[in-house]
Amino acid sequence: MKKSFVILSLVTLFVPYVFGISINPFSLSGNPIFLSEDGTLLMKFGLVTDIGFNQNFFTLDNLNAFLNEEEIEISPEKMSNAINNGLKMRVPVSMVAYFNSNIFGLGFVPYVELSGSLGLDLPKTVSKILFDNISIDETYSDSVKNFLKADLKLSAGINVMFGNFLFGISLFSPVGYSDPENTQIYAEYTSSTSPALAKVQITGGAKLFGNFDFSQLDEVLSDPDKVVNALTQLGGINLSFGYGTSNIGVVLKDLTIMPAKAKYANEFSFNVEVFYKGEGTNLEATTTSNFVQPIFSQLLVEKEIYDTAKLSFYWKNDGFFTWGITTGFSFAGDFEFKGFAGIDLAIVKPYYVFGYNSGFVSHSFGLGIDLFLVNADVIFSTSSTDFIPLPSSTPGYSVILRVAAGF
Protein backbone atom coordinates (compact mmCIF):
# COMPACT_ATOMS: atom_id res chain seq x y z
CA MET A 1 0.00 0.00 0.00
CA LYS A 2 2.78 2.41 0.93
CA LYS A 3 4.70 1.43 -2.21
CA SER A 4 1.69 2.15 -4.39
CA PHE A 5 1.19 5.48 -2.68
CA VAL A 6 4.83 6.47 -3.26
CA ILE A 7 4.65 5.49 -6.96
CA LEU A 8 1.41 7.41 -7.40
CA SER A 9 2.94 10.46 -5.71
CA LEU A 10 6.01 10.35 -7.94
CA VAL A 11 3.88 10.04 -11.07
CA THR A 12 1.70 12.93 -9.93
CA LEU A 13 4.76 15.10 -9.42
CA PHE A 14 6.57 14.03 -12.59
CA VAL A 15 3.79 14.10 -15.18
CA PRO A 16 3.36 17.90 -15.19
CA TYR A 17 7.04 18.25 -16.09
CA VAL A 18 7.05 15.47 -18.67
CA PHE A 19 3.96 16.77 -20.45
CA GLY A 20 4.06 20.35 -19.20
CA ILE A 21 4.18 22.25 -22.49
CA SER A 22 1.09 24.38 -22.97
CA ILE A 23 -0.52 24.89 -26.36
CA ASN A 24 1.14 27.84 -28.05
CA PRO A 25 0.10 28.65 -31.63
CA PHE A 26 1.53 32.15 -31.32
CA SER A 27 4.81 33.17 -32.93
CA LEU A 28 7.81 32.54 -30.72
CA SER A 29 9.69 35.36 -32.44
CA GLY A 30 6.73 37.71 -32.02
CA ASN A 31 6.42 36.85 -28.32
CA PRO A 32 9.79 35.50 -27.14
CA ILE A 33 8.52 35.25 -23.58
CA PHE A 34 6.55 32.15 -24.64
CA LEU A 35 9.85 30.25 -24.64
CA SER A 36 9.57 30.17 -20.85
CA GLU A 37 6.72 27.67 -21.39
CA ASP A 38 8.43 25.25 -23.79
CA GLY A 39 9.06 22.73 -21.00
CA THR A 40 12.79 23.39 -20.58
CA LEU A 41 14.07 21.99 -17.28
CA LEU A 42 17.77 22.38 -18.08
CA MET A 43 18.44 22.82 -21.82
CA LYS A 44 16.63 22.52 -25.13
CA PHE A 45 17.46 23.16 -28.78
CA GLY A 46 14.71 24.22 -31.17
CA LEU A 47 14.01 25.05 -34.80
CA VAL A 48 11.05 27.07 -36.07
CA THR A 49 10.04 27.54 -39.70
CA ASP A 50 7.12 29.76 -40.71
CA ILE A 51 6.52 30.37 -44.42
CA GLY A 52 3.34 31.76 -45.97
CA PHE A 53 1.84 33.02 -49.22
CA ASN A 54 -1.07 35.47 -49.55
CA GLN A 55 -2.60 36.89 -52.73
CA ASN A 56 -5.84 38.45 -53.97
CA PHE A 57 -6.12 37.49 -57.65
CA PHE A 58 -6.29 33.67 -57.94
CA THR A 59 -9.71 32.46 -56.74
CA LEU A 60 -10.42 29.14 -55.07
CA ASP A 61 -12.53 28.06 -58.08
CA ASN A 62 -9.69 28.83 -60.46
CA LEU A 63 -7.20 27.06 -58.22
CA ASN A 64 -9.32 23.91 -58.27
CA ALA A 65 -9.69 24.22 -62.05
CA PHE A 66 -5.93 24.60 -62.44
CA LEU A 67 -5.21 21.55 -60.27
CA ASN A 68 -7.78 19.50 -62.20
CA GLU A 69 -6.49 20.77 -65.57
CA GLU A 70 -9.82 22.43 -66.31
CA GLU A 71 -10.61 25.80 -67.89
CA ILE A 72 -9.77 28.81 -65.74
CA GLU A 73 -12.51 31.46 -65.71
CA ILE A 74 -11.42 35.10 -65.75
CA SER A 75 -14.21 37.62 -65.27
CA PRO A 76 -14.80 40.92 -63.45
CA GLU A 77 -16.86 39.06 -60.85
CA LYS A 78 -14.13 36.50 -60.16
CA MET A 79 -11.40 39.12 -60.03
CA SER A 80 -13.31 41.85 -58.18
CA ASN A 81 -10.85 42.04 -55.30
CA ALA A 82 -7.86 42.55 -57.57
CA ILE A 83 -9.80 45.07 -59.69
CA ASN A 84 -10.86 47.14 -56.68
CA ASN A 85 -7.58 46.97 -54.76
CA GLY A 86 -4.88 46.17 -57.30
CA LEU A 87 -2.91 42.95 -57.56
CA LYS A 88 -1.33 42.07 -54.22
CA MET A 89 0.96 39.29 -53.08
CA ARG A 90 2.86 38.74 -49.85
CA VAL A 91 5.33 36.08 -48.70
CA PRO A 92 6.15 36.25 -44.96
CA VAL A 93 9.15 34.24 -43.80
CA SER A 94 10.57 33.38 -40.37
CA MET A 95 13.25 30.79 -39.65
CA VAL A 96 14.68 30.56 -36.13
CA ALA A 97 17.23 28.34 -34.42
CA TYR A 98 17.48 28.75 -30.65
CA PHE A 99 18.99 27.19 -27.54
CA ASN A 100 17.02 27.48 -24.30
CA SER A 101 18.83 26.92 -21.03
CA ASN A 102 17.45 27.16 -17.51
CA ILE A 103 20.13 27.90 -14.91
CA PHE A 104 18.97 28.43 -11.32
CA GLY A 105 15.68 29.86 -12.49
CA LEU A 106 17.22 32.15 -15.11
CA GLY A 107 16.42 31.47 -18.74
CA PHE A 108 19.09 32.21 -21.36
CA VAL A 109 17.96 31.90 -24.98
CA PRO A 110 20.55 32.68 -27.67
CA TYR A 111 19.12 32.52 -31.19
CA VAL A 112 19.70 33.17 -34.88
CA GLU A 113 16.79 34.27 -37.05
CA LEU A 114 16.02 35.14 -40.67
CA SER A 115 12.73 37.02 -40.78
CA GLY A 116 10.68 39.50 -42.75
CA SER A 117 8.53 39.47 -45.85
CA LEU A 118 8.45 40.13 -49.57
CA GLY A 119 5.42 41.83 -51.07
CA LEU A 120 4.17 42.97 -54.46
CA ASP A 121 1.51 45.67 -54.86
CA LEU A 122 0.61 46.56 -58.46
CA PRO A 123 -1.57 49.49 -59.62
CA LYS A 124 -5.30 48.98 -60.07
CA THR A 125 -4.89 49.96 -63.73
CA VAL A 126 -3.00 46.71 -64.34
CA SER A 127 -5.81 44.54 -62.94
CA LYS A 128 -8.43 46.58 -64.82
CA ILE A 129 -6.60 45.94 -68.10
CA LEU A 130 -6.28 42.23 -67.37
CA PHE A 131 -9.65 41.43 -65.82
CA ASP A 132 -12.20 44.27 -66.13
CA ASN A 133 -14.39 45.63 -68.90
CA ILE A 134 -12.48 48.63 -70.23
CA SER A 135 -14.37 51.61 -71.70
CA ILE A 136 -13.22 53.15 -74.96
CA ASP A 137 -12.22 56.83 -75.12
CA GLU A 138 -11.22 56.83 -71.48
CA THR A 139 -7.87 56.98 -69.74
CA TYR A 140 -6.98 54.87 -66.72
CA SER A 141 -3.82 55.56 -64.76
CA ASP A 142 -2.39 55.29 -61.27
CA SER A 143 0.86 54.62 -59.49
CA VAL A 144 2.02 52.74 -56.41
CA LYS A 145 4.90 53.80 -54.21
CA ASN A 146 7.03 51.04 -52.70
CA PHE A 147 5.25 48.46 -54.85
CA LEU A 148 8.01 45.93 -54.16
CA LYS A 149 8.07 45.68 -50.37
CA ALA A 150 10.97 43.94 -48.69
CA ASP A 151 12.12 43.92 -45.08
CA LEU A 152 14.24 40.78 -44.77
CA LYS A 153 16.80 40.80 -41.97
CA LEU A 154 19.25 38.47 -40.28
CA SER A 155 19.40 38.63 -36.47
CA ALA A 156 21.49 37.06 -33.74
CA GLY A 157 20.83 37.77 -30.09
CA ILE A 158 19.96 36.54 -26.64
CA ASN A 159 16.82 36.78 -24.53
CA VAL A 160 17.18 36.58 -20.76
CA MET A 161 14.15 35.58 -18.69
CA PHE A 162 14.12 36.11 -14.94
CA GLY A 163 10.88 35.46 -13.12
CA ASN A 164 8.13 37.00 -15.20
CA PHE A 165 10.41 39.51 -16.89
CA LEU A 166 12.26 39.38 -20.21
CA PHE A 167 15.16 41.40 -21.53
CA GLY A 168 16.64 40.85 -24.97
CA ILE A 169 19.44 42.31 -27.04
CA SER A 170 20.25 41.44 -30.63
CA LEU A 171 22.34 42.41 -33.62
CA PHE A 172 20.47 42.73 -36.91
CA SER A 173 21.67 43.18 -40.46
CA PRO A 174 19.54 43.92 -43.55
CA VAL A 175 19.37 41.17 -46.15
CA GLY A 176 16.99 43.08 -48.42
CA TYR A 177 15.19 46.32 -47.53
CA SER A 178 13.24 48.23 -50.18
CA ASP A 179 13.74 51.97 -50.52
CA PRO A 180 10.24 53.56 -50.70
CA GLU A 181 11.55 56.74 -52.30
CA ASN A 182 13.09 54.88 -55.24
CA THR A 183 10.66 51.98 -55.58
CA GLN A 184 7.53 52.85 -57.55
CA ILE A 185 5.48 51.77 -60.56
CA TYR A 186 3.18 53.67 -62.92
CA ALA A 187 0.54 52.20 -65.24
CA GLU A 188 -1.57 53.95 -67.89
CA TYR A 189 -4.17 52.86 -70.43
CA THR A 190 -5.50 55.18 -73.17
CA SER A 191 -7.81 54.41 -76.09
CA SER A 192 -9.94 56.04 -78.77
CA THR A 193 -12.54 55.00 -81.35
CA SER A 194 -11.39 57.40 -84.06
CA PRO A 195 -8.72 56.60 -84.88
CA ALA A 196 -9.09 53.09 -83.44
CA LEU A 197 -6.16 52.65 -81.13
CA ALA A 198 -5.18 51.69 -77.60
CA LYS A 199 -1.98 52.08 -75.67
CA VAL A 200 -0.75 50.46 -72.46
CA GLN A 201 2.31 51.71 -70.66
CA ILE A 202 3.85 50.30 -67.49
CA THR A 203 7.03 51.82 -66.14
CA GLY A 204 8.86 51.69 -62.84
CA GLY A 205 11.91 50.76 -60.87
CA ALA A 206 13.05 49.46 -57.51
CA LYS A 207 15.99 49.86 -55.18
CA LEU A 208 16.91 47.54 -52.33
CA PHE A 209 19.59 47.84 -49.66
CA GLY A 210 21.44 45.03 -47.92
CA ASN A 211 24.75 43.75 -46.61
CA PHE A 212 25.18 40.82 -48.97
CA ASP A 213 26.37 41.04 -52.56
CA PHE A 214 23.92 38.74 -54.33
CA SER A 215 25.94 38.95 -57.53
CA GLN A 216 28.41 36.72 -55.67
CA LEU A 217 25.89 34.62 -53.75
CA ASP A 218 28.00 31.45 -53.91
CA GLU A 219 30.83 33.18 -52.06
CA VAL A 220 28.45 34.54 -49.44
CA LEU A 221 26.95 31.11 -48.71
CA SER A 222 30.33 29.37 -48.62
CA ASP A 223 32.02 31.92 -46.36
CA PRO A 224 30.47 32.18 -42.85
CA ASP A 225 32.85 35.04 -42.04
CA LYS A 226 30.92 37.29 -44.44
CA VAL A 227 27.74 36.63 -42.47
CA VAL A 228 29.46 37.22 -39.13
CA ASN A 229 31.05 40.45 -40.40
CA ALA A 230 27.68 41.69 -41.65
CA LEU A 231 26.35 41.36 -38.10
CA THR A 232 29.35 42.48 -36.05
CA GLN A 233 30.73 45.27 -38.24
CA LEU A 234 27.59 46.63 -39.91
CA GLY A 235 24.81 45.34 -37.67
CA GLY A 236 22.43 47.48 -35.68
CA ILE A 237 21.35 46.87 -32.10
CA ASN A 238 17.79 46.09 -31.02
CA LEU A 239 16.39 45.78 -27.52
CA SER A 240 13.35 43.84 -26.29
CA PHE A 241 11.44 44.11 -23.02
CA GLY A 242 8.61 41.98 -21.74
CA TYR A 243 6.54 40.85 -18.81
CA GLY A 244 4.40 37.74 -18.83
CA THR A 245 2.71 35.15 -16.68
CA SER A 246 0.96 31.95 -17.71
CA ASN A 247 -2.14 34.07 -18.42
CA ILE A 248 -1.20 37.58 -19.56
CA GLY A 249 1.81 39.33 -20.95
CA VAL A 250 3.16 42.20 -23.02
CA VAL A 251 6.33 42.44 -25.11
CA LEU A 252 8.03 45.37 -26.84
CA LYS A 253 10.62 44.08 -29.31
CA ASP A 254 12.92 45.30 -32.09
CA LEU A 255 13.44 48.71 -30.50
CA THR A 256 16.45 50.03 -32.41
CA ILE A 257 19.01 51.91 -30.33
CA MET A 258 21.68 51.82 -33.04
CA PRO A 259 20.77 51.51 -36.74
CA ALA A 260 22.31 48.92 -39.01
CA LYS A 261 24.33 50.04 -42.01
CA ALA A 262 23.67 48.68 -45.49
CA LYS A 263 26.76 48.31 -47.64
CA TYR A 264 25.23 47.32 -50.98
CA ALA A 265 22.42 48.48 -53.25
CA ASN A 266 20.52 46.59 -55.92
CA GLU A 267 18.63 48.61 -58.52
CA PHE A 268 16.59 47.77 -61.59
CA SER A 269 14.07 49.54 -63.85
CA PHE A 270 11.64 48.60 -66.60
CA ASN A 271 9.39 50.12 -69.24
CA VAL A 272 6.79 48.25 -71.28
CA GLU A 273 4.57 49.72 -73.99
CA VAL A 274 1.89 47.90 -75.98
CA PHE A 275 0.28 49.74 -78.90
CA TYR A 276 -2.84 48.52 -80.74
CA LYS A 277 -4.05 50.09 -83.97
CA GLY A 278 -7.07 49.03 -85.97
CA GLU A 279 -7.95 49.81 -89.57
CA GLY A 280 -11.03 48.07 -90.92
CA THR A 281 -10.68 44.41 -90.09
CA ASN A 282 -6.91 44.66 -89.67
CA LEU A 283 -5.46 44.86 -86.20
CA GLU A 284 -1.83 45.79 -85.70
CA ALA A 285 -0.08 45.34 -82.36
CA THR A 286 3.43 46.40 -81.46
CA THR A 287 5.25 45.87 -78.20
CA THR A 288 8.40 47.56 -76.95
CA SER A 289 10.05 46.75 -73.67
CA ASN A 290 13.17 47.80 -71.86
CA PHE A 291 14.32 46.01 -68.74
CA VAL A 292 17.52 47.16 -67.06
CA GLN A 293 19.16 44.15 -65.44
CA PRO A 294 19.73 44.42 -61.68
CA ILE A 295 22.80 46.51 -60.91
CA PHE A 296 24.69 45.55 -57.76
CA SER A 297 26.85 48.31 -56.35
CA GLN A 298 28.74 49.12 -53.20
CA LEU A 299 27.54 52.33 -51.59
CA LEU A 300 30.01 55.17 -51.11
CA VAL A 301 28.05 56.18 -48.01
CA GLU A 302 26.48 53.32 -46.07
CA LYS A 303 22.70 53.52 -45.71
CA GLU A 304 21.30 53.52 -42.15
CA ILE A 305 18.52 50.98 -41.61
CA TYR A 306 16.16 51.13 -38.64
CA ASP A 307 14.10 48.13 -37.64
CA THR A 308 10.39 48.50 -36.95
CA ALA A 309 9.47 48.27 -33.28
CA LYS A 310 6.55 45.96 -32.43
CA LEU A 311 4.28 45.79 -29.40
CA SER A 312 2.31 42.63 -28.65
CA PHE A 313 -0.09 41.55 -25.91
CA TYR A 314 -1.51 38.14 -25.02
CA TRP A 315 -4.20 36.77 -22.75
CA LYS A 316 -4.62 33.01 -22.44
CA ASN A 317 -5.77 30.23 -20.17
CA ASP A 318 -4.14 26.80 -19.94
CA GLY A 319 -5.89 23.61 -18.93
CA PHE A 320 -7.75 20.72 -20.50
CA PHE A 321 -9.78 23.27 -22.48
CA THR A 322 -7.28 25.96 -23.45
CA TRP A 323 -7.82 29.26 -25.22
CA GLY A 324 -6.09 32.57 -25.82
CA ILE A 325 -5.85 35.77 -27.85
CA THR A 326 -2.96 37.96 -28.93
CA THR A 327 -2.71 41.31 -30.67
CA GLY A 328 0.33 42.85 -32.27
CA PHE A 329 1.04 46.35 -33.51
CA SER A 330 4.06 47.57 -35.44
CA PHE A 331 5.14 51.19 -35.39
CA ALA A 332 4.82 51.11 -39.20
CA GLY A 333 1.04 50.74 -38.82
CA ASP A 334 0.57 46.98 -39.26
CA PHE A 335 -1.92 45.14 -37.05
CA GLU A 336 -2.25 41.44 -36.26
CA PHE A 337 -4.78 39.48 -34.23
CA LYS A 338 -4.99 35.79 -33.34
CA GLY A 339 -7.37 33.80 -31.20
CA PHE A 340 -7.18 30.08 -30.51
CA ALA A 341 -9.01 27.28 -28.71
CA GLY A 342 -7.90 23.69 -28.19
CA ILE A 343 -7.83 20.58 -26.06
CA ASP A 344 -4.76 19.56 -24.07
CA LEU A 345 -4.55 15.75 -24.07
CA ALA A 346 -1.02 15.75 -22.59
CA ILE A 347 0.79 13.97 -25.42
CA VAL A 348 -1.44 15.19 -28.29
CA LYS A 349 -2.84 18.73 -28.40
CA PRO A 350 -5.13 19.71 -31.31
CA TYR A 351 -6.30 23.30 -31.68
CA TYR A 352 -7.87 25.87 -34.02
CA VAL A 353 -6.62 29.44 -34.65
CA PHE A 354 -8.44 32.41 -36.17
CA GLY A 355 -6.21 35.23 -37.37
CA TYR A 356 -6.15 38.60 -39.12
CA ASN A 357 -3.04 40.19 -40.61
CA SER A 358 -2.52 42.89 -43.27
CA GLY A 359 -6.06 42.59 -44.67
CA PHE A 360 -6.07 38.78 -44.81
CA VAL A 361 -8.23 36.52 -42.62
CA SER A 362 -6.79 33.11 -41.74
CA HIS A 363 -8.13 29.84 -40.37
CA SER A 364 -5.51 27.47 -38.97
CA PHE A 365 -5.46 23.97 -37.58
CA GLY A 366 -2.57 22.88 -35.41
CA LEU A 367 -1.38 19.75 -33.69
CA GLY A 368 1.14 19.69 -30.88
CA ILE A 369 2.97 16.50 -29.89
CA ASP A 370 4.79 16.35 -26.55
CA LEU A 371 7.09 13.38 -25.95
CA PHE A 372 9.13 15.01 -23.14
CA LEU A 373 12.58 14.80 -24.76
CA VAL A 374 11.17 15.72 -28.15
CA ASN A 375 8.19 17.92 -28.90
CA ALA A 376 6.82 19.24 -32.17
CA ASP A 377 4.11 21.57 -33.38
CA VAL A 378 2.62 21.72 -36.88
CA ILE A 379 0.18 24.40 -38.01
CA PHE A 380 -1.45 24.52 -41.44
CA SER A 381 -3.23 27.74 -42.33
CA THR A 382 -5.47 28.95 -45.14
CA SER A 383 -6.15 32.64 -45.65
CA SER A 384 -8.23 34.92 -47.84
CA THR A 385 -9.66 38.41 -47.90
CA ASP A 386 -13.08 37.02 -46.84
CA PHE A 387 -14.09 36.11 -43.30
CA ILE A 388 -15.65 32.87 -44.55
CA PRO A 389 -13.82 31.44 -47.60
CA LEU A 390 -16.08 31.25 -50.67
CA PRO A 391 -15.49 29.82 -54.17
CA SER A 392 -14.72 33.40 -55.25
CA SER A 393 -12.23 33.90 -52.38
CA THR A 394 -8.54 34.28 -53.11
CA PRO A 395 -6.74 31.69 -50.98
CA GLY A 396 -3.34 31.87 -49.37
CA TYR A 397 -1.49 29.24 -47.38
CA SER A 398 1.13 29.00 -44.68
CA VAL A 399 2.87 26.24 -42.75
CA ILE A 400 4.52 26.53 -39.35
CA LEU A 401 6.77 23.76 -38.08
CA ARG A 402 8.38 23.80 -34.65
CA VAL A 403 10.66 21.05 -33.39
CA ALA A 404 12.55 21.04 -30.09
CA ALA A 405 14.66 18.46 -28.29
CA GLY A 406 16.04 18.52 -24.76
CA PHE A 407 14.89 18.35 -21.19
N, C-alpha and C positions, 0 to 999 in steps of 0.2 A: 504493500500500500504506500509506504513512504517512498519507495523507488519510483512508483508510478507518478506520485505527486512531484518528485524532483524532476523527472523527465518532462512532465507537463509544464512545469514552471520554466524550465530551460527553453522549451519550444515556444512558449508564450513570449519570453523575452527576446528570443532570437529571430522569430518570424518577421517582426516589424523592420528589422535591419536587413534581412535577406530580401524581402519583397517590399522595401520601403520607398520605392520611387513613385512619386505621385504622377498622375497624368499631366503632361505639359505640352500642349500643341503650339505654344507660343514660341517665337524665335528666341533662341539662346543668345544670339548676337544683339537682338533688339532689347532684351532684358537679361543681361548677364547675371543678375542676382539669382535667376532660376537655377544656376549651376550649384547652388547650395542645397538643392533638393534632388540631385542626381544619384543619391545613395552612396556617395563616397565616404568610406570609413577611414581610409588611409591615403590611397592614390587611385587614380583612374585616368585612362587615356581615351579620348573621344574624337570622332570625325562627324561632321555635319555637312550635308550637301543639300542645297535648296535652289532649284532651277525652275523657272516658270516661263510661260509665253502667253501674252494677252494681245488680242486684236479685235477690230470692230468691222471687218469687211467680209469675212468668210463665214457664212451662216451654217447652222447645224445641218440643215437640209442639204446644202451644197457639199458639206464635208462628208455626209453619208453617201451622196451621189458619187463623189470623187473616189471614196473607198470601194464602192461597189461598181466602179467603172461605168456609171450612168451619166446622163446629160446633166451638166451644171446649169442651173437657171440663173440668169442675171437680169434683174428688173429693178425699177426704182423702189418697189415695195420691199424686195429682199435686201437691198443695199441702203435702206433709209438712214441707218445710223451713220454710215460712212459719208453719205450725201450731206447730211445735216451737220456733221462734226468734222469732216475730213478723215482721210485714212490715218489710222493710228495703230501702232504696234509697240509692244514693250516686252523686254526680256530681263527680268530681275535675276540676279545671281548672287549666291552666298556660299562660300566653301570655307569651313573652319576646321582647324586641327587644334586641340587643346589638351592640356594635362592638368588635372585637378588633384591637388594634394591637401590633406587635412592634417595639420600639425598643431596639436594642443589647442584645438578649437579654432585655429586660424586657417582660412582657406586661401591657398595661393593657386591662381589659375593663369599660367602663361599660355599664350595662344598665337597662332598665325592665321590671318583671314584675308581672303580675296572677296570683295563685296562691291555691290553697286548695281547699275542697270544700264541697258542700252535701249533707246527709244527712237521711234520714227513718227513724225507728225507732219503729214503732207497737207497742202492747201485744199480747201473744199472745192476749188475749181477743178482739181484733178479728178476727184470722185464724181463730180457732175459730168465731166466729159466722158468718163468711163461707164457710168451707170445710170445717169439721169436723162430725161428728155430735154434736149437743148433747143432753145428758141432761136430762130433765125433773126438776123438784124439786131442782135443784142451782144453786149460784151460782158464777159465774166472774168473777174480777176481778183486775186488776193495773194497775200504773202504770209509766211510763217517764220517767226524769228526763233532761232535755236531748234530747228526742225529735227536735227540729229542730236538727241540728248544722250550724253554719256557722263557717268560719274563713277567709273571703276577705280578702285583704290586697293592697295596692298597694305595691310597693317600687321604689326607685331607688338604685343604688349602683355601686360599682366594685370589681372584683377585680384584685389585682396579683399577677402570677406572676413569681418570680425563681428561676431554677434549678428545683429540685424543690419549692419552697415556694410556698404561696398565703396571701395575706392579703386579707380583704375587709371592707368597711364599707358599710352601707346604711341608708337611712331607710325606715321602713315605716309605713303608715297603715291602720287597719282600714276595710274596705269594709262588711263584715257579720260580726260575731262574736256568736254566741249566748251568752246568759247562763244557765248551767246551773241556777242557783238559782231562776230565774223562767221556766224553759222546761220544762214537764212536761205529761203527758197521763194521764188515768185512764179506764179502760173497765170496765164492769160489766154482767153479764147475769144476770138472775134469772127464774125460772119456777116454775109450780106446776100440778098437774093439777086441784086443787079448791080454789078456783075455777080455771078454765082461763085462765091469763094468762101473759104474758112481757113483760119490760121490758129494754130496752137503753139504757144511758146512756154517753155519751162526752163528757168535759169536759176542758178544758185551756187552755193559753195559752203564749205565747212572747214573749221579749224579745230584741232584737238591738241591738248597739251599732255605731256607725260614724261616719265623718266626712263623709258625704255625705247631704244631705237629699233622699231619693228622692221626696218629694212635689213637688219642683221639679227633676226629673231633666233636663228639657230645658235648664234654665239651667246645670246642672252640666256637661253634655256640651258646651255651646256656649261655656263660659268656662274656658279652660285655667288661668287664675289660681287658680280654686277648687281644682283638683287640686294645683297647686304649693303653695298655702298649706296644704293638708291634710298635705303631706309636710314642709314646712319649719317650720311653726308648731306642728303637733300631732303630727308624726311621732316615732316612737321610733328608737333606734339599735341595730342588730344588728352583730355581728362574726362573721367566719368565719376559720377557720384550717385549713390543709391541707398535706399532704405527699404527693407522688405521683411515681412513675416510670412507665415504659411498661408495667410489670407489676403493681405493687402501689401502694396509696395509701389514705389515711384523711383524712376531712374532717369537721370540726365546724362547723356553720353555724347561723345564726339564734340566736346567743347574745345575748340582750337585755341591754344595759348601761344603757339608759334606756328606760322603757316609753313606748309611744304613748298619746295621750289621745284618747278618743272624745268627740265633741261632741254627737252626736245619739243618740236612742233610738227604736226602732220596736217598738210593743207591739200585740198582738192577743189575743183570747180567744174561746172558743166553747163551746157546750153543746148537745148533741143528745140528745133522748130519743124513743124509739120504744116505744109501748105497744100490745100485742096482747091482746085479750080475746075469748074464745070462749064462745058460749052455744048449745048444740045444734049446728046446722049453720051458724049465723051467726058470722062472724069480723069483728070490728071492730078497726081499726088507726088509731091517732092518732100524729102526729109533731109535735113542737115543737122548734124550733131557735132558737138565738140566737148570732149571730156579730157580734162587735164589730169593726168595720172597723179596719184598722191606724191607729194614732195615732202620728204623727211629732211628736217634741218635742225641744227643745233642753235639754240637761242643765244644771242650775244648778251642779253640780259635775262636772267632766269625769271620765270613767271611765278608769282606767289599764288598758292592754291590754299583756300580755306575749306575745311570740311563743313558740313551742315550739321549743326547741333540738333539733337532729337530728345524729346521728352516723352516718356511713356509711363502709364499707370496701369496697375492690374488689381483685380479683386476676384478672389476665387475661394472655393471651399472643397477640401479634400474629404474623402470618405468612400463608402461603397458607391453611392451616387455622387458624382463629382461634377462641378460646373465652374465656370469662370468667365470673366470678360477682361479685355485689355484695350486701351486706346493709345495711339501714338501720334505725336505731332512733330513735324520737322519745322525748323525755323525758315525753311524755304516755302512753307505753305501746304505741304502734303499732310494728309490725314489718313489714319488707318484704324480700323476697328475689327476686333475678333471676339466672338463669343462661342463657348464650347460646352458640351454636356457629354458625360460618359459614365461607364460602369467600371469600377476597379475590382477585377477578379484576381488580384494578387499577381499571378503569372501573366495573364492575358488581360489587356485593357483596351477595349474598343471605345471609340468616341466620335462625335460629329462636331464640326466647326463651321460656323457662319462667319464670313468676313467681308469687309469692304475696304478697297484700296485704290486710289487714283481713278475713281469712276467705274471700277469693275467690282461686281458682286461675286463672291466665291462660296461654293459649298464643298466641304472637305470631309473625308472619312479617313480616320487614322486608327492604327493598331499598335499598341505598345506591348513589348514582350520583355519580361523581367526574369532573368535566370541567375540573379545575384552577381556572379562574376562577369557575365555578359548581358547587356540589355540593348534593345534596339527599338526604334520607333519609325514607322513608315506612314506617311500622309500623302494621299492622292487627292488633288483638288481640281475642280472644274470651275471656270469663271465665265462671266458674260456681263454685258451692260444691263441685263434685265434681272429683276429680283428673282423671278421664277423662270428658268430657261425654257424657251419656246423653240419650235422649229425654225423661226426667223432669227433666233438669238445668234450672236457671234461668239463661239466658245473659245476659251483659253484653258490651258492646263498647267499644272505644276506638280512637282514631286519633291517631297522632303524625306531624306533618309538620315537617321541619326544612329550611330553605333558607338558603344562605349564598352570598355573592358577594364576590370580592376576590382578593387574591394575597398 
